[in-house]
Amino acid sequence: MVKYKKSEEKRKQILSAAFRALSEHGYDAVTLQTIADYAEVSKGVVHYYFASKEAVLVELLEWLTGKISAREQAAVAEQHTAEGKLNAYIDSAFAGPVQNRSFYRVYLDFLSRASRSPVYREINQRFYDSCAGISTEVLLLGQQEGIFSRELTPDSAAPVIRAIIDGCLIQWLMADQDELHTSYKESCCTAIMKLLSV
């Protein structure tokens, strides 16, 4: 059990290092040696846990999107009204300038390859399925409460909600001004409320 725990800790150390390396250097520039340097281990140690750079990055995308999904779901679960859940979802997605910059730099690198990589596409689809689950919960509760349009269906609204969140965060990233983070979050919230409202 102790050996398994140490092995898991080492894998997380390597994945965390890969995330930092990708965020700073980009997908194409990162090698197993770069990841090893960031993890402060030898390249052989990285190779012991992962067969290739691709194996590290596949697990990294799974790990990253899984962590974000869990954080967003936990934030939403703490709220009991549709508006509270929606605000918690958006607050969780807009985690902060540092976190959002690091994540979206890496995530956009993965997305640019997802159309050609079935494994990346599958992982990303699981992430979007989780996002759709949250959006569906918010929409249906809001319809029960009478604050969201009954003409909307989860299939039509859920992808648009995540598209607005990602679109606002990507535009904020491209603006490269941390002080605009809050205003982009507010614009995101306004746009989603306008989409959903009666």
CORNOR-V979733 format. One line per field, one symbol per residue. phi: phi as a letter, one per 40 degrees, with the letter a starting at -180 (. if undefined). burial: # if it has 16 or more other C-alpha atoms within 10 Angstrom, else .. A space follows every 50 residues. Layout:
BEGIN
phi: ???
burial: ???
END
This chain:
BEGIN
phi: .cccccccccccccccccccccccbgdcccbdcdcccccfbccccccccb caddccccccccccccccdcccccccccbbbcccccccccdccccidccc ccccccccccccbccbbdccccccccccccccccccdccccccccgbbdc ccbdcccdccdcccccccccccdccfbdccdccccccccccccccccc
burial: .........##############..##..##########...#..##..# ..#..##.########.##.###.##.....##############.#..# #######..#...#.....##.##..##.###.##########...###. .#.#..######.###.###.##.......#..##..##..##..#..
END
